[in-house]
């Protein structure tokens, strides 16, 4: 059986790790217009995007199975979003 101290250390490290990732989800972004709100930008991960509000960007997730289309600025089917170079692209107008 593990000692209570080891268990406490594991729990504390897990909480610190979770809170650190939550803080990293939002922050200043030079690509976000300082005078705009609800402005959407692409994310390096196709299934995510940034929601900008007055120069601060927060990571957002597309619905499961969708990718962010930077041209339409919305989440849609991967084959029309044309984000992933390994998925054949069939864009819509």
N, C-alpha and C positions, 0 to 999 in steps of 0.2 A: 504494500500500500504506500502511496506517495505521501510525503509529509504535507501538512496544510500550508506550509510556507512555499513550497514548490508550486502548489496549486494556485496560491494567491499571486505569485509572480507571473504565472502563465496568464491568469485572468487580467491582471493589470496590463501586461504587454499587449494582449488582444484588444483591450479597450483603447489603449494609446494608438494602436495601429488603425483601428476603425475610425477614431476621431481625426487622425491625420489624413486619411483618405477623404473624409467628408470635407475637410478644409481645402483640400487640393482641387475639389470639384468646381469651385468658383474663385475668380480672381481677376485682376486687371488684364486687359487684352488690348494691345495696340490696334488690332483690326476692328475692334468694336467702336462704332461712332459714339463720341461723347454726348451727342445731343439726341440720340435715338433710343427708343425702348422697344422691346420685343423684336429685335433684329436678329436674324438667324445666320449663322456661319457654319461652314463644313468643319468637321472634326477629322483627325487622321483615321479614326475608326469609322468605317462606313455606316455602322448601325447607330452612330451617335452624331450629335451636332451641338453647337454652342448657342445658347440663348443670351443675347447681349442686352444689357440695360445700362445706359449711360456709362459706357466704358468698361463695365464688368461683365465677364463671360461666365456662364454656368453650364456645365456639361448636362446634356439631356439625352435620353435614349429614344430611339424610334421604336414603334411597336414591334413585337417579335416578327422576324422574317422580312422586315423592311429596311431600306437604306435611305440615307439622306441624299436628295437631289439638290446640288448646289445651284443649279440654274432655276429650278422652280421654287427653291427654298422650302421644301417639304419632304416628308418621308413618303416613300412609295416602293413599289416592287423593285428588287435589285436590278432586273433587266432594263427597267426604264430610268432608274436613278443613275446608272452608268458611273458608279463610284469605284467598284471593284474591277480591276483590270482582268481578272480571271473569269468574269461572268460576261457572256456576250451582251453587247449593248444594243438596245432597240428603243431609242428615245422617242418621246411623244412631243408634239409641238406645244 
